[in-house]
Amino acid sequence: MQKASKIQTVFRSIDHYIEYSMIAVAFFLPLSLNGTTFFLLLGTALWLAKMLYYRKVLLRSSPFDKLIGIFVLLSFASVWVSPDKGFSFYNYSHLMGRYVLIYYLVVHNVHSLGQIKRMVMALLGATFLVNFYGYYQYIFGIDISAMEWVDDAQFPDLKIRVFSTLKNPNLLASFLVSMIAIAGGLGFYAPDKKVKTTLLFLVVSCSACLIITYSRGAWISLFAVFAAFGFWHNRKMFWLLLIVPLLILLAHNGVLERVISIANPTDTSSTLRIALWESTWSMISDHPLFGIGWGAYYLVYPNYDFFILNGTKIFHAHNMYLNIAAEIGIPAFCVFMLFLWGHANLALKLCKKSGNPYIVGLMLGAVAAIFGLVVSGLTDYTLFNIQMSMLFWFLNALIVQAWRLSPRHSGRVKELN
């Protein structure tokens, strides 16, 4: 009896440390890639130590294991058609390893709604810090004249675009849109007024910071988030879509100029994107099965540079769909889209069937965040960034665990000796 009690104590201690590691991963996701990686590896090591201690592999089946397995294998196959197999293999192992680890660390080690709440709270807490640093940059100034984020000839007055801890305005903007979606969804169903007020403040704070990123694609994505809330929560939310243009008209001229430039074909950024899309489509046509190789876009692009012709390094296609299909092939792209749709559909089912207000709010926010990504993917590829991709896999893992914790779909742990 004493030995059994000691084993249970060790088990609980390891579980607590794994949870602390997952909370730290959520907190550092937008703040530091190194910090996120450290705690991800720590949590994984503790998880493995727990299995070694019991001499068992504790596995939980999820609805998407087969899809993930196929995606991992097809992506690996693309490595062998890359012009630099060593680079693609190194890139694949480091990135895919992170994505699979963060997904399954959550899927296999979250056992309660309280754990989900603590991880989401850590992520939203970090978002306050991200906003604060963004405002700091705006107040004290950042000269972006040497950075290739804006057409100086078309926007001579635009000298500041904040990027906070994400190192690029478009990446920061994409993160903020996701957090507006999550905080907004939770805010709709929060039973406590203080919690509602805090989440509303976070939404307003993120929205203000989003404006000073001057990221046009993200502004459109924010419309998509509001539209998702209106369609799946309350049709009155559609009135918010009318508020945004009004705010833009009352805002600084730089904001209005950036919005108008969306339809301006002479804008360097827009022209470059169209050129990249044509080149990328040619890559897909020439390499439809396994693509050009994982992460090999910048290696192959010079062979398809029909427009720029100045030796500029281009790392991605500024279009999520074209970039994924080009690098890993059309079959892997289809699997990725099924993965994305499957998680969004699961979250929608929980929105309708779950009786827990927190789960409904979180799932609504997750669906809105995915919808925002779907829209932003038309003009950018923010999942090229490791932190944003890890956030994407992390949110999907939370969807699976919320589904598992719902009464009708509670999963059982598979123990393989």
N, C-alpha and C positions, 0 to 999 in steps of 0.2 A: 504493500500500500504506500509505503514511504517513497519507494522508487518511482511508482506511478505518479505520485504527487509532484515529485521533483521533475519528472519529464514534462508534466503539464505546465509547470512554472517556466521551464526553459522554452517550451512551445509558445506560451503567451508572450514572453519577453522578446523572442525573435519576431513574432507577429507585430508587436508594438514598434520595434525598430524598423521593420519593413514599412509600416504605415508612416512613420516619421520621414522615412526616405521618400515615399511617394508624395507626401505633403511638400517636402523640400523641392522635389522635381517640379511640382505644380507652381511653387512660388518662384523658382529661378527660371522657369521657361521663357518669360519675356525679358529677363534681366541679364542672364549670363549663360551662354552655351556651355562654358566650362563647368560652371556650377551645376547646371542641369545634368550634364554627362556624369559628373562625379557622383551625384546622389542616385542617378539611374543605375550606375554600376554597383554602388553600395547596396541598393535595394535588391538588385539581381543576385549579388553575392550572398546576401542574407537569405534570400529565397532558396538558392541552391544549397546553402548550409543547412537549412531546415529540412530539405528533402534528403540530404545525406545523413542527417541525424536520425531520421526515421527509416532510412534505407528504402524509401518509396518515392515514386514520381507522382505528385499530386496534380492532376490535370482536370480542368473543367472544359467541357465542350461548349463551343459557342456557335451561333448560326452561320458564322462567316469563316470558320477554320479552313474549309476547302478553297474558298475564294482567295484567301490570303496565301495559302500554300501554292496555288496556281500562279498568283501574281508574283510571288517570290521566285518561283522556278523560271517563269518566262522572263522576268527581269534579269535573272542570272544568265539565261541563254543569250540575252542581248550583249553581255560582256564579251562574248567570244566573236562577235562581228565588229567590235570596236576597232578603230585604227590604232588605238593604244590600249591593248588588253590589260597591261599592268595598271595603268591609271584607272581604267573603268572598274577593274576588280577591287582595287583599293577603295575607290569612291563608293562602290556598291556595298562592300562589306561594312564600311563605317556608317553609311547612311541607313541602309536597309536594316542593319543590326540595331541601330538606335530606334527605328520606327517599330520594329517587331518587339523589341524589349519593352518599350514604354507601353505598348498596347497590351501585351500579355502579362506584364507585371501588375497592371491594374486589373485585368480580367481574372487573374488567378489569385489575387491577394486582397481584393475588396470584398468584405463579407457583410457590410451593413450600410444603411443609408447615412449613418453618422459619419462614416469614413468618406463617403462621396461629398457630404457637406463640408467637411474640413478641407478637402483638397480644392474644392471650388472656392471656398473662402480664401485660401492661400493664393489662388490665382487672381481673384478679384482684388485682394490686398496688394499684390504686386502691381496690378494695373494702376492703382493710385500713385505708386512711385514712378511708373512709366509716364503718367500724365504730368506729374510734378516736374520731372526732368525735362519734358517737352516744353512746358511753360518757361522753365529756367532758360532754355536755349532761345526761346522767342524773345524774352525780356532782355537778355544780355547780348543777344545777337549772334548769328552765325553767317559768315560770308560764304555763300555757295557758288561764287563766281568761278571757282576752280573745279567745281563738281558738276558732273554731266547729268544733272537732274532737270534742267529747264533750258529752254531756248532763250538765251540772253537777248537776241535780236528782237524776239516777239514780246518778251516780258522783261523790259529793262528795269522796271521798278520792283521786281520780285527778287529780293535779296536774302530772304530767310524762308527756309522750309525745314521745319523741325523733324528730327528722326529719333530722338530720345535714345533708348538702349538698343533699338533695332537696326541702327546704322544706315538706314535708308528710309526716306519719307513714305514711299509706297508700302514698304513692309510694316512700318509703324501704323499707317492708315488701315491696312488690312487687319492687323491685330486689334486695333480699336473698334473696327466694325464688328468683329467677332465678340468682343467684350460688351459692346452696346447690346448685341443680341442676347447674350447670356444674362447680363444684368437686367435687361428689360423683361425677358421672359420670367425670371425669378421675381421681379418686382410686381408683375401682374397678379401673382398668386401668393405673395408674402402675407401672412396673417397679421403680422405685427407692424404698426405704423412707423416705428423707428427704423425697422428693417426696410420698409418701403421707401422711406425718406432717404436712407443711405444709398440704396440702389438707384433711386432717381438722381441723386447728386452725382453718382458715378456715371450714369448715362449722360448727364449734362456735361460733366467734366470731360468725358471721352469725346463727346460731340464737338466741344469747343477746340480740343486738341486736334481732332480730325480736320477741322477747317484750316488750321495753320500748317498742316502737312501739304496743303495745296495739291492733293492727290485726286485728280478728276475721276479716275476709275473707282476709287473708294467712295467718293460722294455718290456715284451711281449705285454702288453696292449698298449704301445706307438706305437709298430708296427701296432697294430690294428687301432689306430687312423690315422696313416699315410695311411694305406690301405683304410680306409673309405674316407679320403680326395682324394686319387687317384681315387677311384671308383666313387664317387659322385661329384667331383669337376673338377679334371684335372688329366688325366692318367700319365702326366709327374711326378706327385707327387710320383709315385711308385719308382722313382730313389732315393728318400730319404731313402727308405728301404735298399739301398746298402750303404748309408753313415754311418748308425748306426753301422754295424759290423766293418767298418773301424775305426770309433772312438773308439770302444771297444778295437781293436787290439793295438791302439796307447795309450790307457789309462793305468792307474795304474794296476799292476798285480792283485790286489784284485778284480777289476772289471771283468777281464778276467776269473779269477778262479770262480767267482760267476756265470758267464754265462755258463762255461763248466759244472759246478756242476748241472745244470738243468737236464742233462741226466744221472747224477750219482745216482744210487739207494742206495748207501751207505751213502749219505748225510742224517743226522738225520732228517732235516726238511722234505725232500721228503718222507722218510720212514714213518714218523709220519703221514703225510697227507694221504698216501695210507691206513694206518691202520685205521685212522679216517673215511675214506670214506667207508671202509668195514663195520665198526661198524654202521655208519649212515644208510647204506643201510638196515641193519638188523632192525633198528628202524622203517624205512619206511615200511618194509615188515610186521612188527608186528602191526603197527598203521597207516594204509593207509588213513583212513577217516578223522580223526580230529587231527592226529599227537600225539606227546607226551606232548604237552602243550606249550603255548606261552612262550618263553624264558627259557624253562625247560631243555635245552640240557645238561647243566652241572649237573643237578640233576639226569638225566636218564643215562648219559654216563657210570657211574660205573657199571651198569647192563649189558652193552655191551662192556666192556673193555676187549677185547680178546688179546690185544697186549702189552699195557704199563704196567699194573698190578703193579703200584707203588703208587696209590692214588693221582696222579697228577690231578688237576682240569682242565678240558677241557671245555671251554665256547662255542665253536662253531666248526663246521665241517671243516673249511677251504675250503668250497665249497658252494657257494651261493645257488645253485639249490638243493643240497642234504639237506642243513641245513633248508631251508624254507619248503621243503616237509616233513622233519622229524618233525619239531615243530608244524606246523599248518595243515598238511595233504595234500594229493595230490590234492583234489578239490581246496583248497585255493591257492596252488602253481600254478595251471593252471590259476586261475583268475589273480594272480600276473603277470604271463608271458603275459597274454592278455593285462593287464594294461601297461606293459613295451613296448610290441610290438605296441600297439595302439598309444602311444605317439610318439614313434620313426617313425611310419608310417605317422602320422599327420605332424611331422616336415619335413619329406621327401617330402610330397605333397606341403608344403609351399615353400621348396627349389625350386621346379619346377615351381610353379604358382605365387608366390608373386613377385611383381614388385619393392618391397622395398629392396635395397641392405643390409640394416642393418638386417632386418628380415631374409633374405636369409642367411647371414653370421652367425647370431645367431643360426638359425635352423640347419645349416650345423655343427656348433660346438656342438650343443646339440645331434645330431645324432651320431657324432663321439665319444662324451663322453659316450653315452649309449652303443655304440659298444665296447668301451674300457672296460666298466663295465661288459658287457656280456662275454668278453674274460677273464678278471681278475677273474670273478666269478667261473671259472673252477678250480682255485687253491687257492682261498681265499674268504672270506666273509666280505668285508669291510663295507657292510651295517649293520653289527652287531654294528658298531659305530654309536651313535646317531647323531653326526654332519654330518657324511657322508650320513646317511639316510635322514636327513632333507634337505641336499643339493640335493639329488635325487628327493625328492618330490617338492622342490622349482623349480628346472629346468623343471620338467614336467608341473608345473603350468604355467611357462613362455611360454611353448609351446602352451598350451591351449589359453592363452591370445593373443599370436601372431596370432594364428588362428582366434580368435574372432575379432581382429582388422583388419584382411584382408578384403577387400571390399566385397567379395562374401559370407563371412561367419560371418558377424557382428551379434553378438547375441543381443537379447533384454533382458532387466532386467525384471524378473518376480516379480511382487509385489503381495504378499499374505497378505490380511488383517486378 
